[in-house]
Amino acid sequence: MRAIRVAWLAMAVAALGYAVACGFMPVGEVTVSCGKSGELSVAGAHAGATCEDSIFAALGPRRLIEMGPLLVVAPLIAAVALRVWVSWLVVPAMAVLVFVGVANWADFWLLLSFGALVLLVASIVVATAHLAVRARRDSQRARGVEAGSLQNLTGLNRSDRAN
């Protein structure tokens, strides 16, 4: 189970890194107004900001601060809870974020869909692995209980049988 926790934590760290990296992208790459008119006309943009400015410089930290937790919280909760059902809840959470990003395709929030799409695929893989690890552990536990009960019935250990 440690590997599952590490995988969820790695996803959370990668999501945070993605949100920070998005802050250094030129705002012209994510807004339609820059492509059409060559001028930045986005609500909340700083006065004098151009399409070549970074997202952080043009729009400020607020949007990045909002996007970071949206991507990080679900994998982080799955890492802390370490339950199969919580792992599978991350999948629809990421799917919703992909939809929200696509629904806002003409703005900064399109970047949310790119990050969430990668996390969606990774969360399916990790949740499936979590289910497989859990099934394997339960199977081993069931076999151990059966063997233990047989040893209890006979009263013999393997070392006793050899003598």
Sine and cosine of phi, psi and omega as CSV:
sin_phi,cos_phi,sin_psi,cos_psi,sin_omega,cos_omega
0.00,0.00,-0.35,0.94,0.01,-1.00
-0.89,0.46,-0.62,0.79,0.00,-1.00
-0.91,0.41,-0.58,0.81,0.03,-1.00
-0.91,0.41,-0.69,0.72,0.03,-1.00
-0.88,0.47,-0.68,0.73,0.01,-1.00
-0.89,0.45,-0.63,0.77,0.01,-1.00
-0.90,0.44,-0.70,0.72,0.04,-1.00
-0.90,0.43,-0.67,0.74,0.02,-1.00
-0.91,0.42,-0.62,0.78,0.05,-1.00
-0.90,0.44,-0.62,0.79,0.06,-1.00
-0.90,0.43,-0.65,0.76,0.01,-1.00
-0.91,0.42,-0.68,0.74,0.02,-1.00
-0.91,0.40,-0.67,0.75,0.03,-1.00
-0.89,0.45,-0.63,0.78,0.03,-1.00
-0.90,0.43,-0.65,0.76,0.04,-1.00
-0.91,0.42,-0.66,0.75,0.06,-1.00
-0.88,0.47,-0.63,0.78,0.04,-1.00
-0.89,0.45,-0.70,0.72,0.00,-1.00
-0.89,0.46,-0.65,0.76,0.02,-1.00
-0.92,0.38,-0.68,0.73,0.00,-1.00
-0.89,0.45,-0.55,0.83,0.03,-1.00
-0.88,0.47,-0.50,0.87,0.00,-1.00
-0.90,0.44,-0.39,0.92,-0.03,-1.00
-1.00,-0.08,-0.06,1.00,0.03,-1.00
-0.96,0.29,0.53,-0.85,0.11,-0.99
-0.91,0.42,0.69,-0.72,-0.04,-1.00
-0.90,0.43,-0.38,0.92,0.03,-1.00
-0.91,0.42,-0.35,0.94,0.00,-1.00
-0.98,0.20,-0.27,0.96,-0.09,-1.00
-0.85,-0.52,0.03,1.00,0.01,-1.00
-0.88,-0.47,0.65,-0.76,0.00,-1.00
-0.95,0.31,-0.54,0.84,-0.06,-1.00
-0.87,0.49,-0.58,0.81,0.01,-1.00
-0.93,0.36,-0.59,0.81,0.01,-1.00
-0.95,0.31,-0.56,0.83,-0.04,-1.00
-0.99,0.11,-0.79,0.62,-0.13,-0.99
-0.95,-0.32,-0.25,0.97,-0.04,-1.00
0.99,0.17,0.05,1.00,0.03,-1.00
-0.88,-0.48,0.55,-0.84,0.00,-1.00
-0.99,0.10,0.91,-0.40,0.06,-1.00
-0.75,-0.66,0.95,0.32,0.00,-1.00
-0.90,-0.44,0.67,-0.74,0.03,-1.00
-0.88,0.48,0.75,-0.66,0.03,-1.00
1.00,-0.02,0.01,1.00,0.01,-1.00
-0.96,0.28,0.58,-0.81,0.03,-1.00
-0.92,0.39,0.50,-0.86,0.03,-1.00
-0.90,0.44,0.71,-0.70,0.02,-1.00
0.99,0.11,0.03,1.00,0.02,-1.00
-0.96,0.30,0.62,-0.79,0.00,-1.00
-0.91,-0.42,0.13,-0.99,-0.01,-1.00
-0.93,0.37,-0.35,0.94,-0.01,-1.00
-1.00,0.08,-0.24,0.97,0.01,-1.00
-0.93,0.38,0.42,-0.91,0.06,-1.00
-0.94,0.34,0.34,-0.94,0.02,-1.00
-0.86,0.51,-0.66,0.75,0.01,-1.00
-0.88,0.48,-0.69,0.72,-0.03,-1.00
-0.95,0.32,-0.60,0.80,-0.07,-1.00
-0.99,0.12,-0.65,0.76,-0.10,-0.99
-0.95,-0.32,-0.22,0.98,-0.02,-1.00
1.00,0.07,0.04,-1.00,-0.09,-1.00
-0.99,0.15,-0.22,0.98,-0.13,-0.99
-0.84,0.55,-0.74,0.67,-0.05,-1.00
-0.92,0.39,-0.60,0.80,0.04,-1.00
-0.94,0.35,-0.60,0.80,0.04,-1.00
-0.92,0.39,-0.51,0.86,0.07,-1.00
-0.97,0.25,-0.66,0.75,-0.05,-1.00
-0.94,0.35,-0.62,0.79,-0.03,-1.00
-0.82,0.57,-0.85,0.53,0.01,-1.00
-0.89,0.46,-0.54,0.84,0.04,-1.00
-0.86,0.51,-0.62,0.79,-0.01,-1.00
-1.00,0.10,-0.49,0.87,-0.15,-0.99
-1.00,0.03,-0.57,0.82,-0.19,-0.98
-0.88,0.47,-0.73,0.68,-0.06,-1.00
-0.88,0.48,-0.76,0.65,0.05,-1.00
-0.90,0.44,-0.54,0.84,0.01,-1.00
-0.92,0.38,-0.67,0.75,0.05,-1.00
-0.90,0.44,-0.66,0.75,0.03,-1.00
-0.89,0.45,-0.60,0.80,0.02,-1.00
-0.93,0.38,-0.63,0.78,-0.02,-1.00
-0.96,0.27,-0.71,0.71,-0.06,-1.00
-0.95,0.32,-0.66,0.75,-0.01,-1.00
0.78,0.63,0.73,0.68,0.08,-1.00
-0.88,-0.47,0.57,-0.82,-0.03,-1.00
-0.89,0.46,-0.68,0.73,-0.04,-1.00
-0.91,0.40,-0.54,0.84,0.06,-1.00
-0.94,0.34,-0.62,0.78,0.06,-1.00
-0.86,0.51,-0.66,0.75,-0.01,-1.00
-0.96,0.26,-0.33,0.94,0.09,-1.00
-0.95,0.30,-0.38,0.92,0.03,-1.00
-0.92,0.40,-0.55,0.84,-0.05,-1.00
-0.87,0.49,-0.82,0.57,0.03,-1.00
-0.92,0.39,-0.48,0.88,0.05,-1.00
-0.89,0.46,-0.69,0.73,0.03,-1.00
-0.94,0.35,-0.57,0.82,0.04,-1.00
-0.89,0.45,-0.63,0.78,0.05,-1.00
-0.90,0.44,-0.66,0.75,0.01,-1.00
-0.91,0.42,-0.60,0.80,0.08,-1.00
-0.88,0.48,-0.71,0.70,0.00,-1.00
-0.89,0.46,-0.69,0.73,0.02,-1.00
-0.88,0.48,-0.67,0.74,0.02,-1.00
-0.90,0.43,-0.67,0.74,0.01,-1.00
-0.94,0.35,-0.60,0.80,0.02,-1.00
-0.90,0.44,-0.45,0.89,0.03,-1.00
-0.94,-0.33,0.72,0.69,-0.14,-0.99
-0.90,0.43,-0.40,0.92,-0.08,-1.00
-1.00,0.05,0.08,1.00,-0.12,-0.99
-0.74,-0.67,-0.10,-1.00,0.02,-1.00
-0.81,0.58,-0.53,0.85,-0.13,-0.99
-0.93,0.36,-0.14,0.99,0.13,-0.99
-0.87,0.50,-0.53,0.84,0.05,-1.00
-0.88,0.48,-0.49,0.87,0.05,-1.00
-0.88,0.48,-0.65,0.76,-0.02,-1.00
-0.92,0.38,-0.59,0.81,0.03,-1.00
-0.90,0.43,-0.73,0.68,0.02,-1.00
-0.91,0.41,-0.67,0.74,-0.03,-1.00
-0.94,0.35,-0.51,0.86,0.02,-1.00
-0.91,0.41,-0.69,0.73,0.06,-1.00
-0.90,0.45,-0.68,0.73,0.02,-1.00
-0.92,0.39,-0.53,0.85,0.04,-1.00
-0.88,0.47,-0.75,0.66,0.01,-1.00
-0.89,0.45,-0.71,0.71,0.01,-1.00
-0.90,0.43,-0.60,0.80,-0.01,-1.00
-0.94,0.34,-0.55,0.84,0.09,-1.00
-0.90,0.44,-0.69,0.73,0.01,-1.00
-0.90,0.44,-0.73,0.68,-0.05,-1.00
-0.93,0.37,-0.65,0.76,0.01,-1.00
-0.91,0.42,-0.62,0.78,0.06,-1.00
-0.91,0.41,-0.67,0.74,0.05,-1.00
-0.90,0.45,-0.63,0.78,0.03,-1.00
-0.88,0.47,-0.69,0.73,0.04,-1.00
-0.89,0.45,-0.66,0.76,0.01,-1.00
-0.92,0.40,-0.67,0.74,0.03,-1.00
-0.90,0.44,-0.67,0.74,0.00,-1.00
-0.90,0.43,-0.68,0.73,0.02,-1.00
-0.90,0.43,-0.65,0.76,0.02,-1.00
-0.91,0.42,-0.68,0.73,0.00,-1.00
-0.91,0.42,-0.66,0.75,0.03,-1.00
-0.91,0.41,-0.61,0.80,0.03,-1.00
-0.91,0.41,-0.70,0.72,0.03,-1.00
-0.90,0.43,-0.63,0.78,0.02,-1.00
-0.90,0.43,-0.65,0.76,0.01,-1.00
-0.91,0.41,-0.66,0.75,0.04,-1.00
-0.92,0.40,-0.60,0.80,0.02,-1.00
-0.92,0.39,-0.61,0.80,0.02,-1.00
-0.93,0.37,-0.67,0.74,0.02,-1.00
-0.89,0.45,-0.71,0.71,0.01,-1.00
-0.91,0.42,-0.63,0.78,0.01,-1.00
-0.90,0.43,-0.63,0.77,-0.01,-1.00
-0.94,0.34,-0.57,0.82,0.05,-1.00
-0.92,0.39,-0.67,0.75,0.05,-1.00
-0.90,0.43,-0.59,0.81,0.03,-1.00
-0.92,0.38,-0.59,0.80,0.01,-1.00
-0.93,0.36,-0.68,0.73,-0.04,-1.00
-0.99,0.13,-0.43,0.90,-0.01,-1.00
0.97,0.24,0.17,0.99,-0.02,-1.00
-0.93,-0.38,0.61,-0.79,0.17,-0.99
-0.98,-0.20,0.18,-0.98,0.03,-1.00
-0.89,0.46,-0.59,0.81,0.01,-1.00
-0.93,0.37,-0.52,0.85,0.03,-1.00
-0.95,0.32,-0.56,0.83,-0.01,-1.00
-0.93,0.36,-0.53,0.85,-0.02,-1.00
-0.94,0.35,-0.47,0.88,-0.05,-1.00
-1.00,0.09,0.00,0.00,0.00,0.00
